[in-house]
């Protein structure tokens, strides 16, 4: 599960970067620059899952 969450987080961050870059360069796709932040909450949640420590029941 942690490996999948790390992959999803990486893909979400990469997609946000690509959306910003394409939105900056293309006049027809400028909406992408306005909404590049949309995949970032998913990336944050997946990073917490991937790098969070498992609680131990004592």
C-alpha positions in Angstrom: 0.0 0.0 0.0 2.8 2.4 0.8 4.6 1.8 -2.5 1.4 2.5 -4.4 0.7 5.7 -2.4 4.2 6.9 -3.2 3.7 6.2 -6.9 0.4 8.1 -6.9 1.9 11.0 -5.0 4.8 11.2 -7.6 2.4 11.1 -10.5 0.2 13.8 -8.9 3.1 16.1 -8.4 4.4 15.5 -11.9 0.9 16.2 -13.4 0.7 19.5 -11.5 4.1 20.6 -12.9 3.1 19.6 -16.4 -0.2 21.3 -16.1 1.5 24.6 -15.0 4.1 24.4 -17.8 1.6 23.6 -20.5 -0.8 26.3 -19.2 2.0 28.9 -19.3 3.1 28.1 -22.8 -0.2 27.6 -24.6 -2.8 30.3 -25.0 -5.6 27.8 -25.7 -4.8 25.8 -22.6 -4.3 28.7 -20.1 -6.9 27.2 -17.8 -4.4 24.5 -16.9 -2.2 27.2 -15.2 -5.2 28.3 -13.1 -6.0 24.9 -11.9 -2.6 23.2 -11.6 -3.0 23.0 -7.8 -5.9 20.5 -8.1 -3.8 17.3 -7.9 -1.7 18.6 -5.0 -4.0 17.7 -2.2 -4.1 14.1 -3.5 -0.3 14.1 -3.5 -0.2 15.4 0.0 -2.6 12.7 1.3 -0.6 10.0 -0.5 2.7 11.3 0.9 1.2 11.0 4.4 0.2 7.5 3.7 3.5 6.5 2.1 5.8 8.0 4.8 3.6 7.8 7.9 4.7 5.6 10.7 2.5 2.7 11.7 1.1 2.9 15.2 1.9 0.0 17.5 -0.7 -1.4 19.9 1.0 -1.9 23.3 
